[in-house]
Amino acid sequence: MTQVAEDIEREAGAEAVVKKFMFVNRKAPHGTIYALEGLEVVLISAAFDQDVSLAFLDDGVYQLLKGQETKAIGVKNFSPTYRALEGYDVEKLYVERESLEARGISEQQLLVAVQVVSAGEMAELMEQQDVIISS
């Protein structure tokens, strides 16, 4: 067997390393590319069988609002994509309670089911992650 074939066989038999990734969304959904690009990175990470969670803080909570109309601003409404996350085994969505309250948003106004947590609980969740990517 060649060295290359041995390397491939060894890698195929090796157990994949699963990392805990948390994607922190702090930006409003429109006006910049951060929210859309961040969502695309989440989907890519999930496709590689990583332990992916999303956190929504500050203006990032607006990304999850129901009934977003974007026609007038000439951009695609990507918010329905959040409903597809479950199909990618991305089921850990956290929203900071204080961010919702500061913006007068209730959990019932959100597009998908989330776990609403306090700022302290969010900090604890972040401590448990291997990788945090913030946008």
Secondary structure, 3 states (H helix, E strand, C coil): CCHHHHHHHHHHHCCCCCCEEEEEECCCCCCCCHHHHHHHHHHHHHHCCCEEEEEECHHHHHHHECCCCCHHHCCCCCHHHHHHHHHHCCCEEEEEHHHHHHCCCCHHHECCCCEEECHHHHHHHHHCCCEEEEC
